Amino acid sequence: MKPKHSTPAPAARSTQSQWQALKLLFQALSANRLQGMLLGMALACATVVMGALLLGISGWFITSTAIAGLIATSAISFDVFTPSASIRLLALGRTASRYGERVTTHSAALNALVDLRERVFRALASRPAGQAPEQWHLQPARMLLRLTRDLNAAEALYLRLLVPSCSALLSTALISLWLAFHHVWLGLAVFVWFMAWGVGIVWWLVRATTAVALAQSRHAEQMRQQALDIAGGQAELVMAGQLPAWQARLNAKQAQVADLEVALQRRDAMAAAAWQTLHSLSMAAAVLLAAWLVLNGQMGVANAAFFILMAMAGMEPFAAMRRGAMEWAHTFLAARRLQAPLSSTQTTNAIALPEPAPGLAAQLRGVSVSSRRKELRIANCSFDIARGETVAIVGASGSGKSSLLALMAGELAASEGQVRSSASVALPQQSALFNDTVRANVNLQQLPLSDADIWSALEAAGLRDVIAARPLGLDERLGEGGLGLSKGQARRLSLARMFLANQQFWLLDEPTDGLDADTAGDVLERLAYTLTGKTAVIATHMQREAALAQRLLVIEAGRITQQVVQGTPEFDKVLAKLRDG
């Protein structure tokens, strides 16, 4: 008979996958910050140990002083300097280690989150494992959630779980070892007792809150999405008479989230009550145990005071673990959600394209691009772009114009065929402006430019007078997404950014789309002047933009169906079919 190979049960495979997700998250957090994180954990342990010793030695010193004072000879010979110096040293050391621990652990965690956020952003912006980028582009709210809430929850894996657990284990071990010198079995019993109830409460809290916290997170995400839908479509909902119904659904979802929050807080209160009860029982047991050791001559009274106060201090780290237990579900959910992007090896770096033949800026030969539905976005396209030439790719929306620009920019990989292209600079359809100064928005590449260079670019784009009229000029801060500028002004600022790029090959995607006729005319006039001597490819469906070109490429459903040259009747026919402004 052939031996039967056992396969893991589904539950076992699920548990293994969960731990792999947590392991991957910790590896990502500690990839570049492991030394700082280990130093922070060491300082946290030192803080706990010095705090316990400070309390224990203080109790020992007070008790010893009181006993020595009962006998005159003992009072005279009693050394008060060594313990008092130790107390001062421990107090200073604990303060320094506490400050150092807070600075080191939080610095390591925040820097780790910066690295992690960039890594996740790059993965989501390219292609998460098993998913096409279009899925994430259609769900910006989910992407934002991954970059904010999930990454902030990942911080708890280190600050709320690993650091307190290490401190609790070390303090319990040291107290147990010290007691073992007096009585081995009592030392072992104390260690088992502390770990049993300290870890037991944390384990119960994790088990009791995980399902509730996961449900709360799921409902909170749905509530957030409903609120965004209502805020974005309020006018349409009012027109349709559906706003009250949508608000009722949102209120019901808020009530669900609130009920789950109450359930979580109730479990936390139960854990706090259990911890306080066992803390009191442990203190009573420590007093009884110390008294028994004193009565049996196995421990002095001063050492008994030392032990009782050390036991009190040793329980404190377990209280910090309770907060980590409350955040465990969110940390686990974050690890599970981030597993795909963290496992991705994709990058957002542009594809390195080979140089075209001499005299050309770009060459495409038999190029095809497939969508995630296996449909062809670009189908067997072949054409050349000569240096110094302005070419317009014209076609309806969705025909593949932007995809061709992305291929030449190296932002999109061809499924078939070959793309050769010189280095280029692109103007996308939407002007990407940031909540920063005008200077920083124009000089996005952070080139070593003077203010005169930036003013010159703004002059060329027709925006100098607008910015000069602002109180702070180049230091004027734009709002989120470029708020404070009109759409035409934002487009001009993007053009000024291109003027500073010092590239000879320009890729322009609908450069005047959405602008009024006067603004578009001025922008195109400045653009035509600036393109002199440069190579440009313009993706457009408008006459006013296509008129700048010496050659038109007509694209339909991803295929180049016609190429016409300026000065021919065919060129005029194609131009006449395009939308006028």
TORLUM-757996 format. One line per field, with one value per residue (C-alpha): residue number from 1; x, y, z. Coordinates in nm, 2 decimals, m for minus. Each point is the difference from the previous one (the first is absolute). Layout:
N
resi c(NUM/...) $
u c(X/...) $
v c(Y/...) $
w c(Z/...) $
// end
This chain:
581
resi c(1/2/3/4/5/6/7/8/9/10/11/12/13/14/15/16/17/18/19/20/21/22/23/24/25/26/27/28/29/30/31/32/33/34/35/36/37/38/39/40/41/42/43/44/45/46/47/48/49/50/51/52/53/54/55/56/57/58/59/60/61/62/63/64/65/66/67/68/69/70/71/72/73/74/75/76/77/78/79/80/81/82/83/84/85/86/87/88/89/90/91/92/93/94/95/96/97/98/99/100/101/102/103/104/105/106/107/108/109/110/111/112/113/114/115/116/117/118/119/120/121/122/123/124/125/126/127/128/129/130/131/132/133/134/135/136/137/138/139/140/141/142/143/144/145/146/147/148/149/150/151/152/153/154/155/156/157/158/159/160/161/162/163/164/165/166/167/168/169/170/171/172/173/174/175/176/177/178/179/180/181/182/183/184/185/186/187/188/189/190/191/192/193/194/195/196/197/198/199/200/201/202/203/204/205/206/207/208/209/210/211/212/213/214/215/216/217/218/219/220/221/222/223/224/225/226/227/228/229/230/231/232/233/234/235/236/237/238/239/240/241/242/243/244/245/246/247/248/249/250/251/252/253/254/255/256/257/258/259/260/261/262/263/264/265/266/267/268/269/270/271/272/273/274/275/276/277/278/279/280/281/282/283/284/285/286/287/288/289/290/291/292/293/294/295/296/297/298/299/300/301/302/303/304/305/306/307/308/309/310/311/312/313/314/315/316/317/318/319/320/321/322/323/324/325/326/327/328/329/330/331/332/333/334/335/336/337/338/339/340/341/342/343/344/345/346/347/348/349/350/351/352/353/354/355/356/357/358/359/360/361/362/363/364/365/366/367/368/369/370/371/372/373/374/375/376/377/378/379/380/381/382/383/384/385/386/387/388/389/390/391/392/393/394/395/396/397/398/399/400/401/402/403/404/405/406/407/408/409/410/411/412/413/414/415/416/417/418/419/420/421/422/423/424/425/426/427/428/429/430/431/432/433/434/435/436/437/438/439/440/441/442/443/444/445/446/447/448/449/450/451/452/453/454/455/456/457/458/459/460/461/462/463/464/465/466/467/468/469/470/471/472/473/474/475/476/477/478/479/480/481/482/483/484/485/486/487/488/489/490/491/492/493/494/495/496/497/498/499/500/501/502/503/504/505/506/507/508/509/510/511/512/513/514/515/516/517/518/519/520/521/522/523/524/525/526/527/528/529/530/531/532/533/534/535/536/537/538/539/540/541/542/543/544/545/546/547/548/549/550/551/552/553/554/555/556/557/558/559/560/561/562/563/564/565/566/567/568/569/570/571/572/573/574/575/576/577/578/579/580/581) $
u c(0.00/0.12/0.05/m0.26/0.12/m0.18/m0.11/m0.05/m0.36/m0.16/0.00/0.37/0.08/m0.20/0.20/0.32/m0.09/m0.09/0.33/0.18/m0.18/0.11/0.35/0.01/m0.13/0.27/0.27/m0.12/0.00/0.34/0.17/0.19/m0.06/0.08/0.29/m0.22/m0.28/0.22/0.16/m0.35/m0.10/0.32/m0.06/m0.36/0.12/0.26/m0.27/m0.22/0.29/0.14/m0.35/m0.05/0.34/m0.06/m0.33/0.15/0.32/m0.19/m0.22/0.31/0.17/m0.29/m0.06/0.37/0.03/m0.30/0.14/0.35/m0.14/m0.13/0.36/0.24/0.31/m0.17/m0.12/0.36/0.15/m0.28/0.12/m0.26/0.22/0.02/m0.38/m0.09/0.26/m0.15/m0.35/0.12/0.19/m0.30/m0.23/0.22/0.05/m0.37/m0.08/0.27/m0.10/m0.37/0.07/0.24/m0.25/m0.28/0.22/0.16/m0.30/m0.23/0.28/0.06/m0.37/m0.07/0.30/m0.10/m0.35/0.15/0.19/m0.30/m0.24/0.23/0.03/m0.38/m0.07/0.24/m0.16/m0.35/0.09/0.14/m0.16/m0.08/0.05/m0.28/m0.18/0.00/0.08/m0.34/m0.17/0.19/m0.05/m0.37/0.01/0.20/m0.17/0.13/0.35/m0.01/m0.11/0.30/0.23/m0.14/m0.20/0.15/0.36/m0.08/m0.14/0.32/0.19/m0.17/0.17/0.33/m0.11/m0.30/0.09/0.37/0.14/m0.24/0.03/0.38/m0.01/m0.26/0.20/0.33/m0.14/m0.18/0.31/0.23/m0.24/m0.04/0.37/0.06/m0.26/0.15/0.32/m0.21/m0.23/0.03/m0.36/m0.15/0.20/m0.14/m0.35/0.01/0.12/m0.28/m0.26/0.10/0.01/m0.32/m0.23/0.19/0.01/m0.33/m0.19/0.16/m0.07/m0.37/m0.03/0.14/m0.24/m0.29/0.05/0.14/m0.33/m0.17/0.29/0.01/m0.37/0.03/0.28/m0.21/m0.31/0.21/0.14/m0.35/m0.12/0.29/m0.08/m0.37/0.09/0.23/m0.28/m0.25/0.24/0.10/m0.35/m0.22/m0.14/m0.10/m0.15/m0.21/m0.12/m0.09/m0.17/0.23/0.21/m0.21/0.02/0.38/0.03/m0.21/0.23/0.30/m0.15/m0.07/0.36/0.12/m0.22/0.16/0.35/m0.10/m0.15/0.32/0.21/m0.21/0.06/0.38/0.00/m0.20/0.26/0.28/m0.17/m0.04/0.37/0.09/m0.21/0.16/0.35/m0.07/m0.14/0.29/0.24/m0.15/0.01/0.37/0.09/m0.17/0.17/0.34/m0.05/m0.10/0.29/0.25/m0.14/0.03/0.36/0.09/m0.16/0.19/0.33/0.05/m0.03/0.07/m0.27/0.17/0.03/m0.37/m0.08/0.22/m0.18/m0.35/0.07/0.19/m0.31/m0.22/0.23/0.03/m0.38/m0.01/0.13/m0.29/m0.24/0.16/m0.05/m0.38/0.00/0.19/m0.26/m0.27/0.18/0.10/m0.30/0.08/0.36/m0.08/m0.25/0.26/0.26/m0.26/m0.09/0.36/0.12/m0.07/0.17/0.29/0.05/0.01/0.33/m0.14/0.14/m0.14/0.33/m0.03/0.09/0.35/m0.06/0.27/0.10/m0.17/0.19/0.20/m0.23/m0.30/m0.15/m0.22/m0.06/m0.28/0.00/m0.30/m0.09/m0.30/m0.12/m0.26/m0.24/m0.07/m0.30/0.24/m0.14/0.24/0.04/0.26/0.00/0.31/0.10/0.30/0.13/0.30/0.03/0.28/0.21/m0.13/m0.35/m0.33/m0.25/m0.36/m0.16/m0.37/m0.30/m0.30/0.02/0.11/0.15/0.36/0.16/0.12/0.12/0.23/0.14/0.06/0.18/0.24/0.05/0.10/m0.30/m0.18/0.16/m0.09/m0.15/0.14/0.23/0.28/0.01/0.30/m0.01/0.22/m0.03/m0.31/m0.21/m0.38/m0.30/m0.28/m0.37/m0.04/0.23/0.16/0.05/0.09/m0.07/0.33/0.15/m0.01/0.37/m0.01/m0.28/0.18/0.34/m0.14/0.33/0.18/0.26/0.26/m0.19/m0.01/m0.31/0.07/m0.02/m0.34/m0.13/0.11/m0.19/m0.31/0.04/0.02/m0.31/m0.19/m0.03/0.26/m0.24/m0.25/0.27/0.18/m0.33/m0.02/0.13/0.27/0.08/0.19/m0.05/m0.38/m0.13/m0.26/m0.28/m0.06/0.00/0.11/m0.30/0.04/0.06/m0.25/0.01/0.16/0.26/0.07/0.06/0.24/0.19/0.04/0.13/0.25/0.11/0.07/0.19/0.25/0.04/0.27/m0.12/m0.03/m0.28/m0.34/m0.31/m0.32/m0.33/m0.30/0.20/m0.30/m0.28/m0.26/0.13/m0.21/0.08/0.20/0.21/0.06/0.10/0.26/0.14/0.02/0.17/0.27/0.03/0.05/0.28/0.17/m0.02/0.22/0.30/m0.15/m0.17/m0.36/m0.28/m0.35/m0.29/m0.32/m0.35/m0.02/0.08/0.18/0.26/0.04/0.06/0.34/0.12/0.18/m0.14/m0.32/m0.03/m0.36/m0.06/m0.33/m0.05/0.38/0.10/0.17/m0.23/0.13/0.31/m0.03/0.25/m0.07/m0.07/m0.19/m0.38/m0.01/0.15/m0.27/m0.27/0.12/0.04/m0.35/m0.15/0.15/m0.19/0.04/0.11) $
v c(0.00/0.35/0.21/0.27/0.35/0.20/0.35/0.29/0.06/0.32/0.16/m0.09/0.15/0.31/0.04/m0.05/0.26/0.25/m0.04/0.03/0.33/0.13/m0.13/0.18/0.32/m0.01/m0.07/0.30/0.22/m0.10/m0.02/0.32/0.08/m0.32/0.15/0.29/m0.23/m0.24/0.30/0.13/m0.35/m0.01/0.34/m0.09/m0.31/0.21/0.25/m0.28/m0.17/0.33/0.10/m0.33/0.02/0.36/m0.09/m0.32/0.17/0.29/m0.24/m0.19/0.32/0.13/m0.33/m0.05/0.35/m0.05/m0.33/0.14/0.29/m0.24/m0.07/0.28/m0.19/m0.11/0.35/0.14/m0.27/m0.01/0.11/0.25/0.13/m0.31/m0.06/0.37/0.04/m0.31/0.15/0.33/m0.18/m0.22/0.31/0.18/m0.31/m0.08/0.36/m0.01/m0.34/0.09/0.31/m0.19/m0.29/0.24/0.18/m0.31/m0.22/0.27/0.12/m0.35/m0.07/0.33/m0.05/m0.36/0.12/0.26/m0.28/m0.23/0.26/0.06/m0.37/m0.06/0.31/m0.12/m0.35/0.14/0.24/m0.28/m0.34/m0.17/m0.37/m0.17/0.33/0.24/0.36/0.11/m0.16/0.24/0.30/m0.06/m0.02/0.30/m0.01/m0.35/0.10/0.30/m0.23/m0.23/0.30/0.15/m0.21/m0.34/0.14/0.18/m0.33/m0.17/0.22/m0.18/m0.32/0.15/0.27/m0.17/m0.37/m0.08/0.27/m0.06/m0.38/0.01/0.23/m0.22/m0.32/0.15/0.15/m0.32/m0.21/0.22/0.01/m0.38/m0.05/0.22/m0.20/m0.33/0.08/m0.01/m0.29/m0.17/m0.13/0.33/0.18/m0.24/0.03/0.38/0.00/m0.24/0.20/0.33/m0.13/m0.20/0.28/0.28/m0.17/m0.18/0.33/0.13/m0.32/0.00/0.36/m0.08/m0.29/0.20/0.32/m0.13/m0.09/0.32/0.23/m0.15/0.05/0.35/0.07/m0.14/0.20/0.32/m0.04/m0.04/0.30/0.21/m0.09/0.08/0.34/0.07/m0.10/0.23/0.29/m0.04/m0.06/0.20/0.21/m0.30/m0.18/0.31/0.02/m0.37/0.03/m0.26/0.21/m0.10/m0.37/0.02/0.20/m0.27/m0.27/0.20/0.05/m0.37/m0.08/0.26/m0.17/m0.34/0.14/0.16/m0.33/m0.18/0.27/m0.05/m0.37/0.06/0.24/m0.25/m0.27/0.24/0.09/m0.37/m0.05/0.31/m0.13/m0.35/0.16/0.21/m0.29/m0.23/0.29/0.03/m0.38/0.00/0.27/m0.18/m0.32/0.18/0.14/m0.35/m0.16/0.25/m0.04/m0.38/0.03/0.24/m0.22/m0.30/0.19/m0.02/0.37/0.32/0.26/0.25/m0.25/m0.08/0.37/m0.01/m0.30/0.14/0.33/m0.17/m0.22/0.31/0.16/m0.32/m0.01/0.34/m0.11/m0.24/0.29/0.15/m0.33/0.04/0.30/m0.20/m0.28/0.25/0.11/m0.36/m0.04/0.32/m0.10/m0.34/0.14/0.25/m0.29/m0.20/0.30/0.10/m0.35/0.03/0.34/m0.09/m0.32/0.18/0.04/0.25/0.35/0.33/0.09/0.08/m0.28/0.05/0.03/m0.04/0.29/0.03/0.02/0.31/0.29/m0.14/0.08/m0.31/m0.33/m0.25/m0.33/m0.24/0.12/m0.14/0.05/m0.22/0.11/m0.20/m0.15/m0.13/0.26/0.19/0.36/0.05/m0.23/m0.05/0.37/0.10/0.36/0.23/0.34/0.21/0.24/0.36/m0.12/0.07/m0.29/m0.01/m0.33/0.06/m0.22/m0.03/m0.04/m0.35/m0.07/m0.04/0.34/0.03/m0.36/0.08/0.30/m0.23/m0.25/0.27/0.13/m0.34/0.00/m0.29/m0.33/m0.15/m0.34/m0.06/0.19/0.25/0.36/0.22/0.35/0.29/0.15/0.21/0.22/m0.03/0.23/m0.23/0.08/0.10/0.26/m0.15/0.29/m0.04/0.17/0.19/0.33/0.12/m0.04/m0.36/m0.08/0.15/m0.15/m0.34/m0.17/0.21/0.11/0.26/0.29/0.37/0.20/0.17/m0.33/m0.08/0.35/m0.05/m0.33/0.16/0.29/m0.25/m0.17/0.33/m0.03/0.25/0.29/m0.22/m0.13/0.33/0.16/m0.25/0.14/m0.27/m0.05/m0.33/m0.07/0.01/m0.33/m0.19/m0.19/m0.37/m0.11/0.35/0.18/0.38/m0.03/m0.03/m0.29/0.21/0.13/m0.35/m0.11/0.30/m0.10/m0.35/0.14/0.21/m0.32/m0.15/0.30/m0.06/m0.37/0.06/m0.29/0.00/m0.26/0.11/m0.22/0.21/m0.16/0.23/0.31/0.24/m0.23/0.17/0.36/0.27/0.11/0.32/m0.18/m0.30/0.23/0.18/m0.33/m0.15/0.31/m0.01/m0.38/0.03/0.26/m0.22/m0.32/0.16/m0.24/m0.26/m0.33/m0.03/m0.26/0.14/m0.23/0.18/0.00/0.38/0.20/0.28/m0.24/m0.22/0.31/0.03/m0.33/m0.06/m0.36/m0.17/m0.36/m0.11/m0.27/m0.21/m0.27/m0.02/m0.02/0.26/0.02/0.30/0.23/0.34/0.28/0.37/0.17/m0.29/m0.02/m0.31/0.21/0.26/m0.26/m0.17/0.34/0.10/m0.31/0.10/0.19/0.38/0.11) $
w c(0.00/m0.07/0.30/0.06/0.02/0.25/m0.10/0.25/0.09/m0.12/0.35/0.03/m0.34/0.10/0.32/m0.18/m0.25/0.28/0.17/m0.34/m0.05/0.34/m0.06/m0.34/0.16/0.27/m0.25/m0.21/0.31/0.12/m0.35/0.05/0.37/0.18/0.21/0.11/0.09/0.20/0.18/0.09/0.13/0.21/0.15/0.08/0.18/0.18/0.11/0.15/0.18/0.14/0.11/0.18/0.16/0.10/0.18/0.15/0.13/0.13/0.20/0.12/0.10/0.20/0.17/0.08/0.14/0.22/0.13/0.05/0.20/0.27/0.11/0.06/m0.11/m0.32/m0.07/0.03/m0.22/m0.26/m0.35/m0.13/m0.28/m0.23/m0.02/m0.03/m0.28/m0.17/0.03/m0.16/m0.27/m0.08/0.00/m0.25/m0.20/m0.02/m0.11/m0.27/m0.12/0.00/m0.21/m0.23/m0.04/m0.10/m0.25/m0.14/m0.03/m0.15/m0.23/m0.12/m0.05/m0.18/m0.23/m0.07/m0.09/m0.24/m0.18/0.01/m0.13/m0.30/m0.07/0.02/m0.21/m0.27/0.00/m0.02/m0.27/m0.21/0.03/0.33/0.00/m0.19/m0.08/m0.29/0.07/m0.14/0.31/0.23/m0.23/0.02/0.38/0.12/0.34/0.07/m0.12/0.24/0.28/m0.06/0.01/0.32/0.24/m0.08/0.02/0.32/0.14/m0.10/0.24/0.29/m0.09/0.13/0.25/0.17/m0.03/m0.04/0.23/0.30/m0.04/0.02/0.30/0.19/m0.08/0.12/0.32/0.10/m0.07/0.21/0.30/m0.03/m0.02/0.31/0.19/m0.12/0.19/0.32/m0.10/m0.35/m0.01/0.11/m0.27/m0.26/0.14/m0.01/m0.36/m0.10/0.19/m0.15/m0.35/0.04/0.11/m0.18/m0.34/0.07/0.02/m0.31/m0.18/0.11/m0.11/m0.34/m0.05/0.13/m0.21/m0.33/m0.17/0.14/m0.11/m0.35/m0.04/0.13/m0.25/m0.29/0.10/0.05/m0.35/m0.14/0.20/m0.13/m0.36/0.05/0.15/m0.30/m0.24/0.17/0.01/m0.37/m0.14/0.24/m0.28/m0.21/0.30/0.08/m0.36/0.01/0.34/0.15/0.24/0.31/m0.08/m0.05/0.33/0.18/m0.13/0.12/0.34/0.03/m0.09/0.26/0.26/m0.09/0.04/0.33/0.13/m0.09/0.18/0.31/m0.02/m0.03/0.30/0.21/m0.07/0.08/0.33/0.09/m0.07/0.21/0.29/m0.03/m0.01/0.31/0.19/m0.08/0.07/0.35/0.05/m0.11/0.24/0.29/m0.10/m0.02/0.35/0.14/m0.18/0.13/0.35/m0.03/m0.12/0.29/0.26/m0.13/0.01/m0.38/m0.06/0.20/0.06/m0.22/m0.28/0.05/m0.06/m0.30/m0.14/0.06/m0.17/m0.29/m0.05/m0.02/m0.26/m0.20/m0.06/m0.18/m0.34/m0.03/0.02/m0.31/m0.18/0.05/m0.24/m0.25/0.03/m0.08/m0.32/m0.10/m0.23/m0.19/m0.03/m0.12/m0.25/m0.12/m0.04/m0.21/m0.22/m0.06/m0.07/m0.37/m0.06/0.23/m0.19/m0.33/m0.18/m0.25/0.00/m0.14/m0.17/m0.37/m0.23/m0.15/m0.37/m0.26/m0.22/m0.34/m0.33/m0.08/m0.09/0.18/0.34/0.02/m0.18/0.05/m0.18/0.02/0.35/0.18/0.36/0.17/0.27/0.32/m0.19/m0.26/m0.25/m0.22/0.10/m0.27/m0.30/m0.23/m0.02/m0.20/m0.07/0.03/0.16/m0.16/0.21/m0.03/m0.11/0.16/m0.04/0.13/0.08/m0.05/0.09/0.22/0.37/0.10/m0.34/0.14/m0.04/0.36/m0.01/m0.29/0.19/0.30/m0.22/m0.13/0.36/0.13/0.24/m0.17/m0.12/m0.34/0.00/m0.35/m0.23/0.06/0.13/m0.05/0.14/0.11/0.34/0.02/0.23/0.02/0.06/0.12/m0.04/0.36/0.15/0.31/0.25/0.36/0.33/m0.01/m0.12/m0.36/m0.01/0.10/m0.24/m0.29/0.08/0.08/m0.10/0.26/m0.25/0.10/m0.14/0.09/0.06/m0.33/m0.19/0.16/m0.07/m0.36/m0.03/0.14/m0.25/m0.28/0.13/0.04/0.37/0.13/0.05/0.20/0.24/0.03/0.11/0.30/0.33/0.04/m0.37/m0.05/0.37/m0.04/0.12/m0.21/0.16/m0.04/m0.36/m0.10/0.15/m0.04/m0.38/m0.27/m0.24/m0.27/0.25/0.12/m0.36/m0.05/0.31/m0.13/m0.32/0.19/0.17/m0.34/m0.12/0.28/m0.08/m0.27/m0.21/m0.38/m0.03/0.13/0.05/0.04/0.09/m0.07/0.09/m0.01/0.09/0.22/m0.07/m0.15/m0.35/0.09/0.26/m0.23/m0.29/0.21/0.14/m0.35/m0.13/0.27/m0.04/m0.38/0.06/0.26/m0.22/m0.26/m0.05/0.24/m0.07/0.12/0.00/0.08/0.09/m0.08/m0.14/m0.06/m0.32/0.18/0.14/m0.30/m0.22/0.16/m0.15/m0.33/0.00/0.13/0.11/0.02/0.26/0.03/0.26/0.06/m0.37/m0.21/m0.30/m0.18/m0.02/m0.18/m0.05/0.03/m0.34/m0.14/m0.06/0.23/0.28/m0.03/m0.01/0.32/0.17/m0.10/0.16/0.34/0.26/m0.03/0.36) $
// end
